[in-house]
């Protein structure tokens, strides 16, 4: 997650250099920004690897609760 936020900051700096402070602020404030967590963790660690440790350790509803609890710590 830290990398994605850093990339967003880098993008904003580059945008300000290209478009100027006012235009960059207008573009960013009017933008839709979507941040997602857990998609890769869920798919890669539960579904993609046959008989993965996580799929043997947790039933699907329990794994969902586990992932949500881990991301609440962020």
N, C-alpha and C positions, 0 to 999 in steps of 0.2 A: 504494500500500500504506500509506503514511503516513497518508492520510486515514482509511482504514478503522480503523486502530489508534487514531487520535484520536477517531473516532466511538464506538468501544467504550469508551474512557476516559470520554467524556461520558455515555454510557449508564450506566456504573457510578456516576458522581457523581449523576446524576438518580435512579437506583434507591436509593442510600443516603439521599438526601433524602426520598424517598417512603416507603421501607420500613424505614429505620433501618440502622445499621451491621451488626448481627448477621444480620438477615434477608437483607440484600443480599449479605453474604459467603457465606451458606449457598446462596443462589440461584446466584450466580456460580460458586462452587466445584463445584456439582452440575450445571452447565450443559454442554451439548455445544456447543463453539465450532468452527466450520468456517471455515478460511481457505483460499481458493483463489487461485491465481496463473495468469495467462496465458490464461484462457479467451477473453476478449475479444480479446486480442492475436492469438491463433491464428485465431479465426473472422474477425474484421474485416480482418486484414492478409493472410490467405491465401485465404479462400474467398469473402467477400462482394463484393469488388471484382474484376470480371472482368479477367483479365490484370494483376493487381496486381504491383507491383514485386517483392514477396517471392515470389509464386508463379512469377515468371519467373526470379528469382535462385536459388531453391532447389527441388530436388525435395522432395516431402513428407517423407521420412525425414530429409533434411538440415535441413529447416526445424524439425522437432521437436527435433533435437539443438541447433540454434541457440537456440531459445526456452528450452530447459532450461538451456543454458550461461549465458544472460543472467540467468535467475532465480536461478541459483546465486550470482550476484554480490551479491544483495540480502542 
